[in-house]
Amino acid sequence: MLRYLALVVFAGAAWAQQWELGGDVGYGIYHDGTIFSPQGTANAGILNRFAAGIVFGDEFSDYVSAELQYLYHDGHPYLSYAGTRTDIQGNSYALTYNFLFHFKKQEHRFRPFVEGGMGAKDYVIAGPAPSPQPIPQIGSLTANDVWKVVFELGCGVKFRPIKQMEMRLEFRDYLTTFPRQQIVPAPNNTARGVFQQFTPLLGLVYVIQSRR
C-alpha cells in the first residue's frame, strides 16, 4: 500500500505543472461522543477552538491535485455531566495526504473542488489531569497523548486574483474514533461516538510554476 502511494506521489511530482504552498486559519467545531453508565450519561469531547494549518500541493493535472495538509486545533478534552463541565488543557495535530478533484481547469480564476484523504491525528495533552476527577464513576480525563488514524472529507473553492497567488475558502471534516486512552470510561461503562472536527478555513497560497 505504501509503495503504491509513494509511486503516485513521485509520479505526480515528476509531471507537475505547478506547486502550491500556503497557510490557512479557521475554527474547529466538534461533534463529540458519549459515555453511558448506570449512574448516568456524560458528554465527552473536545472544546471548539481556533485552528491553523499549512498546505503543500502538487497540481499534476488540470482537474486533480494532491496535497499534504497539516492542521493544528487548540481544543481541550472535556467531560460534561449534570450541568458541570471539566476540561484539561490540550490540542491536536492532524497530518493528512489528500486528493483534490476540481470542476474547472487550472486557467480558471474560480475553481470549486471536493477533497478526500487520510493520515494521522495526535490528541495532545498540555496540562495536568484534574485532581480529584469530577465524575470517576462515569469517566476520567488523563494526561495520555493519543494517536489516531484520521479520515478527511471536504469541499471548497479556489480564487486566483493574480497569477502567483491563490485564495481559498474550504470546509473540512476530520473523523477519528473515540480517544478512549485520553477520555477513559470507568470499568463496565461504554464510550460511543465518532469524533468529528468540522472546520471552515480561509487560506492564502503562493503558486509556483514549474516545467514538466
C-alpha positions as CSV (number, residue, x, y, z in Angstrom):
1,M,0.0,0.0,0.0
2,L,2.7,2.5,1.0
3,R,4.7,1.5,-2.1
4,Y,1.8,2.4,-4.4
5,L,1.2,5.7,-2.6
6,A,4.8,6.6,-3.0
7,L,4.6,5.9,-6.7
8,V,1.6,8.2,-7.0
9,V,3.4,11.0,-5.2
10,F,6.7,10.8,-7.1
11,A,4.9,10.3,-10.5
12,G,2.9,13.4,-9.8
13,A,6.0,15.4,-8.8
14,A,7.8,14.4,-11.9
15,W,5.0,15.7,-14.2
16,A,3.9,18.6,-12.0
17,Q,2.6,21.8,-13.7
18,Q,2.6,23.9,-10.6
19,W,3.3,23.7,-6.9
20,E,1.3,25.4,-4.1
21,L,2.5,26.4,-0.6
22,G,0.4,28.3,1.8
23,G,-1.4,28.6,5.1
24,D,-5.0,28.7,6.5
25,V,-6.9,29.7,9.6
26,G,-10.3,28.7,10.8
27,Y,-12.4,27.3,13.6
28,G,-12.8,23.7,14.7
29,I,-16.3,22.7,15.7
30,Y,-16.7,19.2,17.3
31,H,-19.4,16.6,17.2
32,D,-18.4,14.7,20.3
33,G,-19.0,11.3,21.9
34,T,-20.9,10.0,24.9
35,I,-20.1,7.8,27.9
36,F,-23.0,5.6,29.1
37,S,-23.1,4.2,32.6
38,P,-25.7,3.1,35.2
39,Q,-25.1,6.3,37.1
40,G,-26.0,8.5,34.1
41,T,-24.8,9.7,30.7
42,A,-21.9,12.1,30.2
43,N,-20.9,14.1,27.1
44,A,-17.2,13.6,26.2
45,G,-15.3,15.5,23.6
46,I,-13.2,18.4,22.5
47,L,-14.0,22.1,23.0
48,N,-14.5,24.3,20.0
49,R,-11.5,26.5,19.4
50,F,-9.4,28.1,16.6
51,A,-7.4,26.1,14.0
52,A,-4.5,27.0,11.8
53,G,-2.5,25.0,9.2
54,I,-0.2,24.6,6.3
55,V,-0.8,23.1,2.8
56,F,1.7,21.9,0.2
57,G,0.1,20.9,-3.1
58,D,1.1,19.4,-6.4
59,E,-1.3,20.4,-9.3
60,F,-0.2,17.5,-11.5
61,S,-3.3,17.7,-13.9
62,D,-6.0,20.1,-14.9
63,Y,-8.6,18.5,-12.6
64,V,-6.8,16.5,-10.0
65,S,-4.1,17.6,-7.4
66,A,-2.5,16.1,-4.3
67,E,-1.9,18.0,-1.1
68,L,0.0,17.4,2.2
69,Q,-2.0,19.2,4.8
70,Y,-1.1,20.0,8.4
71,L,-3.7,21.4,10.9
72,Y,-3.4,22.5,14.5
73,H,-6.5,22.7,16.6
74,D,-6.5,24.3,20.1
75,G,-9.2,22.2,21.6
76,H,-9.3,20.9,25.2
77,P,-10.7,17.5,26.0
78,Y,-13.6,17.6,28.4
79,L,-16.3,15.7,30.3
80,S,-19.7,17.2,31.0
81,Y,-22.3,15.7,33.4
82,A,-25.3,17.1,35.2
83,G,-24.6,20.7,34.1
84,T,-21.0,20.6,35.2
85,R,-18.1,20.6,32.7
86,T,-14.4,19.8,33.4
87,D,-11.7,20.1,30.8
88,I,-7.9,19.5,30.6
89,Q,-5.6,21.7,28.6
90,G,-4.8,20.1,25.2
91,N,-4.7,20.4,21.5
92,S,-4.4,18.3,18.4
93,Y,-2.3,17.9,15.3
94,A,-3.5,16.3,12.0
95,L,-1.3,15.4,9.1
96,T,-3.1,14.1,6.0
97,Y,-2.5,13.3,2.4
98,N,-5.4,14.3,0.2
99,F,-6.6,14.3,-3.4
100,L,-8.5,17.3,-4.7
101,F,-10.9,17.0,-7.6
102,H,-11.6,20.3,-9.4
103,F,-14.6,21.1,-11.5
104,K,-12.6,23.6,-13.7
105,K,-9.2,23.7,-15.3
106,Q,-6.2,25.5,-13.8
107,E,-6.5,28.6,-16.0
108,H,-9.9,29.5,-14.5
109,R,-9.9,32.1,-11.7
110,F,-12.7,30.3,-9.7
111,R,-12.2,26.6,-9.2
112,P,-14.6,24.7,-7.0
113,F,-13.3,21.4,-5.6
114,V,-14.1,18.4,-3.4
115,E,-11.4,16.5,-1.5
116,G,-10.7,13.4,0.5
117,G,-7.8,11.7,2.2
118,M,-6.4,10.2,5.3
119,G,-3.5,10.4,7.7
120,A,-2.7,10.6,11.4
121,K,-4.1,12.8,14.2
122,D,-2.4,13.3,17.6
123,Y,-4.6,14.3,20.5
124,V,-2.0,16.0,22.8
125,I,-2.3,16.9,26.5
126,A,-0.5,20.0,27.6
127,G,-1.6,20.2,31.3
128,P,-2.1,18.0,34.4
129,A,-5.1,15.8,34.8
130,P,-7.9,17.0,37.1
131,S,-7.4,16.1,40.8
132,P,-9.7,14.9,42.0
133,Q,-11.5,13.6,39.0
134,P,-15.1,15.1,38.8
135,I,-17.0,12.0,37.8
136,P,-14.8,9.0,38.3
137,Q,-17.8,6.7,38.4
138,I,-18.5,7.6,34.8
139,G,-15.2,8.5,33.3
140,S,-11.8,10.3,33.8
141,L,-9.6,12.7,31.9
142,T,-6.0,11.5,31.7
143,A,-2.7,13.1,30.6
144,N,-2.2,10.5,27.8
145,D,-1.4,11.6,24.3
146,V,-3.3,9.5,21.8
147,W,-2.6,8.9,18.1
148,K,-5.5,8.0,15.8
149,V,-6.0,7.3,12.1
150,V,-7.9,10.2,10.7
151,F,-10.1,10.4,7.6
152,E,-10.8,13.7,6.0
153,L,-13.5,14.9,3.6
154,G,-14.1,18.4,2.4
155,C,-15.1,20.9,-0.3
156,G,-14.2,24.4,-1.2
157,V,-13.4,27.0,-3.9
158,K,-10.1,28.5,-5.0
159,F,-9.9,32.0,-6.3
160,R,-6.7,33.4,-8.1
161,P,-6.6,37.2,-8.1
162,I,-3.1,37.2,-9.6
163,K,-1.1,34.6,-11.4
164,Q,1.1,33.6,-8.4
165,M,-1.4,34.0,-5.5
166,E,-4.5,32.0,-4.7
167,M,-7.1,32.5,-2.0
168,R,-9.2,29.5,-0.9
169,L,-12.3,29.0,1.2
170,E,-13.0,25.5,2.3
171,F,-14.7,23.2,4.7
172,R,-13.1,20.1,6.1
173,D,-14.4,17.3,8.2
174,Y,-11.9,15.3,10.2
175,L,-13.1,11.9,11.6
176,T,-11.5,9.7,14.2
177,T,-12.6,7.1,16.6
178,F,-13.2,7.9,20.3
179,P,-9.8,8.5,22.1
180,R,-10.5,6.1,25.0
181,Q,-7.0,6.3,26.4
182,Q,-7.4,10.0,27.0
183,I,-11.0,10.3,27.9
184,V,-11.3,7.0,29.8
185,P,-14.7,5.4,30.7
186,A,-14.9,3.8,34.1
187,P,-15.0,0.0,34.2
188,N,-18.1,-1.5,32.7
189,N,-19.1,1.8,31.1
190,T,-19.4,2.3,27.4
191,A,-17.9,5.1,25.2
192,R,-19.6,5.7,21.9
193,G,-19.4,8.2,19.1
194,V,-17.2,9.3,16.2
195,F,-15.2,12.4,16.9
196,Q,-15.8,14.8,14.0
197,Q,-14.0,18.1,13.7
198,F,-15.9,20.4,11.3
199,T,-13.5,23.1,10.2
200,P,-14.2,26.1,8.0
201,L,-10.9,27.6,6.8
202,L,-9.7,30.7,4.9
203,G,-6.4,30.2,3.2
204,L,-3.7,32.1,1.2
205,V,-1.5,30.1,-1.2
206,Y,1.6,31.0,-3.2
207,V,1.6,29.4,-6.6
208,I,5.0,28.2,-8.0
209,Q,5.0,27.4,-11.7
210,S,7.3,24.6,-12.9
211,R,8.2,22.9,-16.1
212,R,7.4,19.3,-17.0
